[in-house]
Amino acid sequence: MDLGSLQVWAGGRFCRYDEAKVGLLTHALNYGTGCFEGVRGYWEAHESELYLLSLREHYERLHDSARLLMMKLPHSVDELCDITIDLCARNHFEVDLYVRPLAYKSAEMIGVRLHGVEDAFAIIAVPYTAYYDTDGGLKCCTSAWRRMDDAVAPARGKITGVYVNSALAKSEAILSGFDEAILLSHDGHVSEGSAENIFMVKEGVLYTPDCSQNILEGITRKTVMMLAREHLDLQVVERSIDRSELFSCDEVFFTGSAVGVQWVESIDHRLIADGSIGPITQQLHTLYESLTHGKLTEHLSFLTPVYAGRRAAVR
């Protein structure tokens, strides 16, 4: 796609992508002093509507991440939601998409610190289809890289610099012939994927690592836990999980804004059960897809329509 003419939000205004520039000495570029979100948009052709998923929750978390970096976002959550809706409409998107809000230390300077450094904020939205290039399950490995501990850098924030941890693990996995990495926490328990939360199913119970394992408290993770409890009447347990438990469980899957619900075929060359998608994972995947496309009417509050308000205004 031609990014140059894409409308973005930068410097407090709408402008073209090729007009939004950062300098080589930009603090965030040199030191990783930024935070971001990833908001999914789902195009529903039958309704001619674009739905933004959990928009408010993402901007609430972005405000939390910004505070960790001694930054203050220039807009409230409501204002950020309105800007994002307007941005998507200005680009006339009629496809699934990914919205990337980014707050960062913008001063062009040498010196590592957080205080007294100028901030900036931008939003870009781009067409987006699938995170993984596969229709099947993922072949995963346990990474030699450990998940960064919260005492080293805040695991609960989506901090740009922290994602070098994920990049190291992901490339290690791909270059070793796998699709994805699973990182362990500092104490050797399962933490998460390179950019996803992880779940396992054992004897009809859904398990996922608790926050003490340095996970990002995923918005999709929370949504899937709700679907499991309310629609499948499943018990959901948050606790530490040993690596060896993954080898003997019945199902494993990842969740995340980018990936949705994605099943795992094998870990460290060991098939999960018979290597096919499990029934609970399949049900949760179907429920999640229905929710994101406005088919679960009891959960429409999760969705923000982009075009409905504009059509109503024209009438």
N, C-alpha and C positions, 0 to 999 in steps of 0.2 A: 504494500500500500504506500501511497505518497504521504509521508508524515509531514512534509513541509507545509502543506495547506491546511492541516488539521487544526481545528480550533482548540486551544488550551486555556487554562486559567493560570496566569503568572504575573507577579508584580501588582496584584490587586485589580487585574483587568483581563478581559478576554483578548487573546491575540493569536496569531499563527504560531505553530510549533517552531518554525524556523526563525521567529523573532525572539524566542525565549532562550537566552544564552546564559551560561555560567563561565567564569574565568578559570584559568588553570590553577590559580591559588585559592580557589574557593575552599573554605575550611572543611565542609562536609566531604568534598572530593578527596582531600588529603588525609582526613582523620576519621571518616566514617561517622561524623556528628550530625546525623539526621534520623528521622523516623518516618514511617510510611504506613499505608493501609492498602488492601487489595479488595475492591468491591466488585462483585460480579453483577452483570446485567444480562437478563434473559429475554430474548425476543420471542413473543408469542404471535405468530403470523395470523392466526384465526381471529385474534382480537385487535390486530394492528397495534400492539402495545409492547413497550419495553419495560420490564420490571427490574428494579434495582433491589438487591437482596440485603436485608438487615442494614440499611444505609445509616440510620441513626447510631446503631451499636458500633459500627466501624468508626464513626467520627467521635463517639464517646471514648473509644479506646485510643484513638489518635491523640486526643487531648491528654489522656493519661500518659502516653508515651512521651509527649512533648514536655510534660512536667519533669519527667525523669532527666531530661537533657537541659533543664533550665530554660525552656522555650515557652512562649505563649502564642498560641495560634491567633491569627488576626481576625478570626470569625467565630461566632458561636456555632453550636451543633446545628441549630435550625438554619442559620445562614449558609453553612457548608452544604447542607442537604439541598437548599434552593439553588446554590451555585452549580452543584453537580447535575441536578435535573436540567437546568438551563444549558449547561455545557453539552450534555448528551443530545438535547433537542437541537441545538445550533449545528451539530454535526450530522443531524438527520439519520442517526443510526437506526437501522432495521436489521440488526444482527446481534448475536450474543457478543458481549464485550467484557472488558476488564478495565476498571477505573483505578488509577493509581494517584492518590493524594500523597504529597511529599512535603514535609517540613524539614528545613535544614539550616545549618549555620552557614550564612552566605558571605561573611566577611572574607575578603581576599587578603590573607595574612599568614604569617608563620607563627606558630605557637599553639601548644596543646592545652586547651582549657574549655570550659563551658560558659563561665560567667563573662559578661561584658562582650559577647560576640554577637554580631547582628544576625537576625533570623530572616528567612524568606519562606514562602509557601507557594506551591503550585499543584495543579491537578491536570492529569492527562487521561483520556479514555481512548481505548483502541479496540478494534474488533478482535475477538478471541474465541477459540473453539475448544481445544482440548489441551490439557497440561502434559499428558503422556501420549506418546505415539504408539498406542496399542489398543486393541479392542478386547484383549484378554486380561488375565491377571498379571500382577507384577512379580518379577523375580528380584528378591531383595537380599541384601547382605548386612551383617552387623558391622558397622564402621569401626575402624581403629581410632577414629577421632571421637572424643567424648563430647557430649553436649555441654556447652559453656555453662558454668555454674553461676547462679544468681549473685553470689558474692564476688564474682569477677566482672560481670556486666549484667544488667537487669534482663532476665530471661522473659519476664512478662511483658516487656515492651517490644514493639517491632522496630528495633534500632538497626539502622543500615549497617553500621560497622560490625555488629554481631553476626551478620549473615555470612561473613567469611567462614565461620564455623560450618555453616550449611554447605557453602560452595566447596570446601575441602572434602566433606563427606560425600557429596553428590558426585563430584568428578572421580573420586576414588572408586565409587560404586560403578559408574558408567564405564570407566576405563578397565575395570576388572570383569566386564561382561554382564553386569546386573542392571536393573532398571532404576533402583532406588536404594538408599541407605537407611538403616535404622541406627540411631545414635543411642548410646547408653549414657546415663547420668554419671556424675563423679563417683558414686558408690556402686556402680555396675548394674543398676537397674535400667529397664527399658524406659527411654524418655520419649522420643518421637522420631518421625522421619526427618529428612533434610528440610522440609517446609510443610509438614503435615502432622496432625495428631494421629495417634494409632489406637486401635481397639482390637481386642480379641474376644472370641466367644468360646465358652467352655461350659458344656452341659446346660445350655439354654440361658446362661448368665452372661451379660455383657460387662467386660472389664476394660478399664483405661487407666493409664498412669495418673496419679494425683499430682497436685501442683508442686509437691516437694521434690519432684523429679525434674525440675527446671523446664517444664513445658511452657509453651505459649498457650494461654487459656483461649483456645480457638472459638470463634463465634460459630463456625460450622460444627465444631465439636459439641457445643452447647445445644445447638439445634437438633443434631442427631440424637443426643441423649434424651431430649424432649420427645422426639418422634418414637424412640424405642419404648419409653415409659407409657406415653399416652395412647399410641396406636397399636403397639405389639405387646403391651403389658409385661415388658421385660424388666427384670431387676438389673440396675446399672450400678456397678461398684467402681469407685475411684480408689486405687491403692497402688503400691509398688508392685511391679511385675518383673520376675526374673527372665532373663533371656531364654533359658531352657523351657519355660512355660509356653513360649510361642511355638516351639517345635511340636508340642503335644496337644495343642488346643484344636478346636474344631474349625474355627474361622479367624482370619485376620483381615482388617481393612484399614485404610487411611481415610481421614477427612480433612477438608480444607476448602477455603474459598475458591482456590484455583482448581483443585482436583474433584471437588464434590465428595462423593463416596466411591472409593476405588479399592477393589479387592486385591488381595495378595495371594499369589499362587504358591510361592516357595520362599523360604528364608534359609540362607547359608546352605543351599543345595538340598534342603529338606522340604518335601511337599507338605503343604498344610492340608491335613486330611487327605482327600483323594486328588487335590490339586485343582478342583473346580470351585466356582463361586458357591458359597454356602447359602442356605435358605434365608437366614436372618440378614446377611449382608445384602442379598438380592431384594428382600422386602424393604430394607432401609434405603437402598439405592432408588427403588421405585417411588417410595414415599417422598424422598428428598427431591427427585425430579418433578414430582407432582406439585410439591410446595413451591419450588422455584418458578414454575410456570402458571401459578395461580389456580391450580386444580383442587387444592385443599382449601375449601372456602372458609373453614374455621381458623385458618392461619394466614389470611390475607394481610394481617397487620405486619407480617414479615416483609411485605413487598411495597415498594414505592413506585407507582406508575409514572412514566415520563411524559406521555402524551395526553393522558386523560384530561388533565386540568386545562390544557391548551385547547382541546376540542370543545370543552364545556364553555370556555371563555369566548370562543368564536360564536357559539350559538347565542 
